[in-house]
Amino acid sequence: MAPDYSAFETDIMRNEFERLAARQPIELLSMKRYELPAPSSGQKNDITAWQECVNNSMAQLEHQAVRIENLELIMSQHGCNAWKVYNENLVHMIEHAQKELQKLRKHIQDLNWQRKNMQLTAGSK
C-alpha cells in the first residue's frame, strides 16, 4: 500500500497547492494599512477631514516609532547575547561532529586492519 503523503498537509498548504496547480498568481500582502490617503475630492476643503488624515498619519508614525524602539530594545538587551549563545551552540555542534567523524574513521581503520589480518592469515594457510 502506498503511503499517504497528504496526511501531514494543513488546509493552508492544500489551498496553496491548489493555487499553484491552477497557475494563479500569489496574493501579495496588502499595504493598505500603511497608506496615507488624502481626503476624498468632495472633502478637499473640509478641515475635519484633513485633521483626520493628519491624525491617521501621526498614529502610523507613532506605531512605526514604537516598533523601532522595541527592536532596538530587544537587540540591545538580548541581541548580542543571543548571537553569542548561537555561536557557542555552533561551536559545540562542530566539535561533536568532528568527534563523531574521528570515531568513525578509527572504526573504519580498525575494520580495515582486521580484514587485512584475516586475509594475511588466510593466505598463509
N, C-alpha and C positions, 0 to 999 in steps of 0.2 A: 504494500500500500504506500502510495506516495505521501510524503509529509505535507501538511497544510501550512504553507508559507504565509498565508494571510492571517493566521491566528493571532499574531502579535500586532497587527495593524490597528491603529486607532481610527476614529471617524475622520479626524483631520487628515490623516495620511491617505485614507481612501478617497476623500474629496480631492486631495492634491493629485493623486494618481489618475483620477477620472479627468481632472482638468488637463493634465499632461496628455492623456490619451486622446482627448478632444482637440488638442493643439490650441488651447485657448491661452491668451497672454496672462501673465501673472498680475494679480491685483496689487497695485502699488499702495504704499502706505498713504493715508490721507494726511495732507499737510494743512488742511483747512483750519485746524485749531491754531496754527501759527501765523495765519494771515491777519493782516491789519486792514480790514476794509474801511473805506471812507463811507460816509452816509450816502444813501441812495440819491439818485438825481432829484427826486422830489423833496429831499430833506437837505439839500446843499446849503440852504440859508437858515436852517434850524440850529440854533446854538445848543439845544439839548442833545440833538443827535450827534453833533461834533463832540460834546462833552462825554457822551457815552463811548465814542470811538477813542478818545484820549484816555478815559478810564480803562478801557479794554487793553490798550497798548501799555499802560502803566502796570496793569495786573500781569500781563505776559512778561514784561521786562523784569518785574519783581520775581516772578516764578523762575525765570531763567537765572537770575542772580542767586536765588536760593539753591538751585541745582548746582551751580558752580561752587558755591560756598560748601555745600555738602560733599562734593567731590574733593575739594581741597582739604576738608577736614578728614575725610577718610584716608586720603593719601598721606597727609602729614602724620596722622596717628597710627595708621595701620599699613600704609603702602610700603614703606621701607622694610618693616618687619615681615610683612607677608612675602616680599621679594626675597629676603634673606632666608626665610623658612623654606620657600620654594626651591631656592638654590641648594640649600642644605639637603633637602629631600632628593634632589637630583644627584648630588654627590654620593649620598648613601645608596641610591639605586645603581649608580655606575659601579661603586665598589662591590656591591652584591653581585652584579652581573659579571664583573671581572673575576671574582672568586669562583663563581659557578663555572665560568669558562676555564679557569685553571684546573678545577676538579675534573671537568670533562676531558680536558687534554691529558691529564695524568691518567685517567681511566682508560682512554684510548691507547696511550703509550703502554700501560700495563698489559692491556689485551694484546697489543702487537707483540710485546716481549713473550707473553705466554704462547701465542701462536707460533712465533719463531722457534722457541724452545721445543714445542711439541713437534714441529716439522723437523728440527735437527735431530731430536731423539728418535723420531720415526724413521728418518733417513739412515741413521746409523745402525738400525736393527736389521 
